[in-house]
Amino acid sequence: MKKETLAIHSSHLTDETAASIAAPIFLSTTFERSEDGSYPKGHMYSRNSSPNRQVLENALAQLEGGEIAFAFSSGLAAVNAVFQCLQSGDHVLMPQVGYYASYKLAEEIYGSWGLQVSQVDMTDLPAVEKAIQKNTQLIWVETPANPMLSLSDISAICQIASKKGIKVGVDNTLASPILQSPIALGADMVMHATTKYIGGHSDILGGALILKENNDWAKRILRVQILMGATPNPMDCYLLARGLKTLAVRMAQHSKNAAILAEKLEKHPAVEKVHYPGLPSHPQFELAKKQMPNGQSGMISIQLKAPENATQKFASSLQLFQQATSLGGVESLIEHRKSIEGPQSNTPGNLLRLSIGLEHADDLWADLSASLDKL
Ligand SMILES: *Cc1c(COP(=O)(O)O)cnc(C)c1O
């Protein structure tokens, strides 16, 4: 089946009580045992497993083409479970440009427990190969990457890694399972902040890991999920499974809107640079077409021909675009990254990150161009 169909039918929860079409929500934390002490429906206690979470996990596994998936209570809880598969003294290679908190988790929390972490420019394949050490166990890839929307070549990195028996994990949050399939490109595991496109409505914090194989890492991650207990609640699992049903059509619209706006922004005299992998001016345009053949997501970064304070003012002057962090919701957001990242940030002061929502592109452009014309 195609992903559009899978997204709807794999997230279905069959209801034996009322034959309802919409999924029921099972809030119960505990499940009844049979006379012989077994658990007839496979559930014992909801930290271990629960019906709404099981449906969500099965659907995510199918959409990403993996054997098994695990849902967590945030994207970072999912990243944490991956690092928990490593031992003290192991080395992990992380991207120079990527979600800041994922790197901080490895470096700050696991660094003090003896995990070795180094960063490399993941867009530079010879540099990746050179940065591999004897004790490297994991290469963590994020593509497209925050905030410059640079791409990393998943299949090339997986080829380098597999020669040396190194696992590759891909943060697929910015692409969504619809637009990019890391496991098909050779990755061992895929991570999502389901907070973003999968939830899609800016009202759920969640994360997921999907593994290509139900291997030793999967068994360890299952133990981490249960024993560390960062599991999502049934209501959030229901909402995420519901989010999956519209994910393909939402991604198509995010993608279409962003492509229209990126082109218009690039032509506007007040815009210095547009970072969008779907534009021929993007340094990795060819890789974008190969790795994400069905289009780019709704993320665009722009640099204005304006100093930092005027850039920040621009962000707050818009009417439809709301100034806030995060991404992937139905509403368009704009964010000044440098002031969010803090003083150590390398992000240019004139850069704004846009999460293009599902509004009509004409209205979004009217909003952007009205403020751009005043610069
Ligand atoms: C948001 C995000 C995360 C972290 O997810 P949370 O749900 O906030 O913990 C990780 N990676 C990327 C790319 C993200 O955008």
The ligand as a Gaussian input file, in Angstrom:
#p B3LYP/6-31G(d) Opt

LIG

0 1
 C       11.446000      19.362000      18.472000
 C       12.562000      18.534000      18.001000
 C       13.171000      17.591000      18.831000
 C       12.779000      17.387000      20.285000
 O       11.451000      17.030000      20.452000
 P       10.645000      17.394000      21.804000
 O        9.318000      16.791000      21.611000
 O       10.646000      18.879000      21.932000
 O       11.391000      16.767000      22.942000
 C       14.201000      16.825000      18.299000
 N       14.625000      16.995000      17.018000
 C       14.073000      17.911000      16.207000
 C       14.578000      18.056000      14.818000
 C       13.026000      18.719000      16.662000
 O       12.494000      19.632000      15.846000

